[in-house]
Amino acid sequence: MQIAGERGSALLERDNTPSGRILVVDGDESIVETIAAILRHDGFEVATARSHHDAESLLQATPFDMLLIDVRSDDPYEHLLDQARTLVPELIIVVLTRFSSYDAALRALQSGAYDYLVKPVDVDELRVRIRRGFEHRRLERELAARMAELEEAHARVHSFNTQLQQQVEAATSELRLKVQELDETNQQLRKTQEEHDRFVQMVAHEMRGPLNPIINYAQLAKRPNLSQTALEHYADIIMEQAYRLNRLVDDLQTATRLSTGHFILRRERCDVAAAVSELMDSFASSTYERHFSFERPNEPVLAWVDRDRIVQAVRNLVDNAVKYSAEGGDVEVKLWQDADQVHISVRDHGAGIPEEEMQRIFEAFTRLNKETDVSGSGLGLYITRGIVTAHDGELTVSNGAETDRLRGAIFTISLPLRHPDEVPG
């Protein structure tokens, strides 16, 4: 074999030569063994093959780093190169060729070979190409590693940006929600302030109603030479207005307790029919401009209620019926029970209630006909519903079925007969 330009041991004794596995494939045994000896001396692990078949077997068995292969125009080497790249994708391929087979070397380079050497091979050139091939592979691996690191860093940055965007969106959404809650709170505060102002004005207005007659008739009662009859008349008016004022104070106190959650019931088992009957007797004996009727079962109707509060609730409904019934009209009260509840209905014979107002009338200080001379604080129905709700009951309203203008309104209280913990017997 001929290796051109051997320059002695200086080149063979180089330090820091990279290590690796090299497969040398050439049909000329002397060339194969000479190249193998040089490369082994430089620290490489070298295997040799005389045929493509042997080379393919070695490639399948051992993961080589570099392939030195002789290529000739008349030799079908392409299959081995394809097989080698399939088995070892990072394999460095250096082709050995003669000038007569230079076109085969070019095709090999076009097919992915890294470099070529022209035979006879110069030792220094061999070493340079081998070193350059391994350096190229090292740089490719470092580049791939750097690319992988960059991709990983990019992925981390992307993930961080995604998380940051999610956090920003979450914080923005939370802030938007807080702003919305703040707006709602501010609206509620404004509404509460408006209700407070309206409450103060309403209380002042309602209290002037009984206070003005009390003051006026008290002043009249101080006049000299006043007859006993006139004095007694003035005293009766003062007492009547004082009771009215006391009733208003009680209503305001009850409404305040209902709105603040401090309303307390003192429940016991009592005859609801008897309590309502006593109330209706009181109305019949003191209110002459209305006709009262009361329908009830003959036997007692026992329920677990606060007797005084239920009487207060029914009184409010009857008071409204008296106020809004036509003069000389009837106020009809019925009481009945079913398996679980006692029901009390109060009907007047007035104009009824517009359908769109039937829920609003239960709000505090609501009066539908403010232009009329019907007195009242607008708290009666609010208190009645609060009392009924506290008993776990229900207050409903409807209009009578008559088609004339005096069809009237019907308010119905429904209360549970038993204590919540009581098992039906």
C-alpha positions, 0 to 999 in steps of 0.5 A: 500500500502507498500512503503519501507523505509520511513525515515521521513520529512527530505527527503520530505522537500528537496529544489530545487526539479525540477518541471514537470508533471508526470503520474503514471499508476498502477492498485493498487490504494493505490500505485498510490495515495501514489506515487502521494502524495510523488511526489506532496509534492516534487513539481511535478504536478502529474496525475494518471491512473488505466488503460492503456486506461485512461493513453493513454487519459491523454497522448493525452490531457496533455504534460507530462514530465515523465511516471511511469508505472507498467509493468507485464509479463501478461500485454500488456504494449508495446502498451502504451509505443509506444503510449507514445513515439509517443505523447511525444518523450522526455518523461522519462519512468520509469517502476515499476515492481515486481521481478516476472515480472523482465523480463518485466522490462528488455524488457521495458528498451530495448524498450527505458524506462529510468529506473525501480523501484522494488516494494515495492518502496523505497521512497529515491530510488523513489526520486533519480530515479525521480531526476536522470530522470529529470536531465537526461532529462535536460542534454539531452536537454542541449546536444541537445541545445549544438549540435544545437548551434554547428551545427549552428556554424558549418553552420555559419563557413561553410557559412563563409568559402564558402563566404571567398572562393567565395571572394578569388575566386572573388579576384583571378579572378579580380587579374587575370583579372587585370594582363591580362589587365596589360599584354595587356596594356604592349603589347599595350605600346610596340606596341605603342612604336614600332609604334612610333619608326617606325613612327620616322624612316619613317618620317626621311626617307621620309623627306630625300627624298625631302630634299636631292635634295633640298640641293644638287640643292641649292648647285649647284645653288651657283656655279659661272658662272652658266647659266640661263637655268641651274639655272632655272632647279635647281630652278624647281627641288627645288620647286618640292621637296619643294612641295613634302615635304610640301605635306608630312608634310600635310599628317603627320599632317592629320594622327596625327589628325586622330589617336588622334581624333582631325580631324575636318570636315567643311561640306557644300552642294557642287557639288562633281562631279564638285570638282572631275572634277577639280581635274582630269583636274589638273592631266591630265595637269600635268601627261603626262605618264598616260591616265586619263578618268573621267565618271560622270553624266551631272547634279550636284551631291550635297552632304553634305561634306567637299569639300577639304577633299574629293578632298584630299581623291580622290587625294590620290587614283589617286596618287596611281593609277598613281604610280602602273599603268603600264607605259602608262596605264589608270587611270579610275575614275567614279562618280555616285549616287543612292538614298542615296549615291554618289560613286567615284571609281578609277581604275588603270591597275597595278598588283592588290592587293593580297587578304590577303593584302587588309585590311592591306593596310589601316594601316598607313605606309603600302607599299606592294612593298617596294623593288620597286622604287615607292615613298610614305609615306604609309599614303595615304590610311590611310588618305583616309579611315579616311576622308571617315569614318569621313563622315560616308562613306565607302572605299572598295577595289577589284581587276579587273575581268581580268585574265591577270597580269594588272587587276588593283585595284579598290578603291570605296568611298561611301558617304551619300548625306544628312546631318545626321539630314536631312529627305529625301525629 
